[in-house]
Amino acid sequence: MRRPEQAIQRAAMRYLGLLESQGRLLAFHVGNGGYRRRTEAAILKGLGVRAGVADIVIVLPGGRVGFIELKAPGGRLSEAQRGFRDSVRDLGAVWGICSSVDSVQDLVQRWVR
C-alpha cells in the first residue's frame, strides 16, 4: 500500500466514530498535511496551521484532550511533531503515537476509563 498511514487513519476514525456514537468522546482530524500551492500555504499559515500537529484530536470525558500521531510501522516523528508532543504534554493533554488500529484502540481505551 502506498499510503499506509491513511489506511490506519480510516480504520481508526471508524472505531472512534463508534465510540463517539456512544457519547464516549469526540474525535476529528486536522487536515494540515498534503501539498499546497505557495499562496494557499501562506493563507493557511496565517490562519493558524502549524507543523507537527497530531493526526487525530480527541475530546475525552471530563474535557480532557488527547492527540494521536499515526505512523506507518517503522515511521519516526519529525522535529516539529516532537515539539508539538512536548508542548501539549506540558499543558496537561495526553498524546500517543500509534502504528496500527489495534494500538489506537488500546490507547483510547486507557484514556476513556
N, C-alpha and C positions, 0 to 999 in steps of 0.2 A: 504494500500500500504506500502511495507516495506521500500521504499526509496522515500519519498515524495519530498525531495529536487531535486532529479533527474527529476521527472515529471515536477516540476515547471521550472527547468532549460531548459528542452527540449522545453517546450512551450514558454518560454521567448526567447530562441535563434531563434525559428521560427518567432516570432514577430520582433526581432531585425534584422533578415535576410531580412524581408520585407523592413524595413527602410533602410537597407544597399543597397538593390537593387534600391532604390530611390536616392541613393547618399547622404543620410542624416547623416550617421555615419558609423563607422567600429566597429564591436564587436567580441570578441573572449573569449574563456575560457582558463585559465591557469590550466593545469592538475596536480596540486600539490597533490591532495588527494589520498587516497587509500593505501592499504598495499604494502609495498616494502620489498624485502629481504634486509638484512643489507648492503651488498655490493652495491646494486643498490641505496639504500637510501644515502649512503656515496658519491657515484658518483654524484647523483643529487644535494646534498647539496653543493658539491664542484663546481658545475656548476651554482649555484645561487638560487636554490629553497629555499624558505623561508616560514616558518609557518605564517599563518594568512592572506595570500594574498587572496583578494576577488575572488569570483567565476567567475565574468564576468568583463572584461575590455572593455571600450568603448572609442573610439576616437571620439570626438564631433566636431561640426563646430568650426572653429577658432583655432583648435589644442588643445582645452581643453581635459582633460581626466577625465572620470568618472569610478567609481568602484561600482559594486553591489555585496553585500553579500546576498546569498539566505539562508533562514532558513525555516524549517517546522514551521507551526503555533506553537507558544509557545517556539520555539528554542531560545537559547541565545548565544551571542558571547563569544568566548574563550578569554583569556587574550591576546594571540597573535593576534587575529582578532581586538580587541580593540586597540592594539598598532599600527597595520597596518592602521586602520581607522584614528587614530590621526596623524600619520606621513604623510599620503597623504593629509589630510585636511590642515595640517600646510604648505605643499608645494603648496597649491592652487588648488588641484584637488577636484572634487566633489565625494562624497561617499554616498551610501544609502543601507539600509537593506530592503529586501522585502520577504514576505511570500506567495505571490500569483502572478499569471501572471498579474492580474489587477493592483497590486501595482507596478510591473515593468513598465507597460505601463504608469501609472500616473507619476512615477518618471522620466522616459525617456522623456516624453512629456514636462515636466518642463525644463529639461536640453537642449533639442533641440531647443527651442524657441529662 
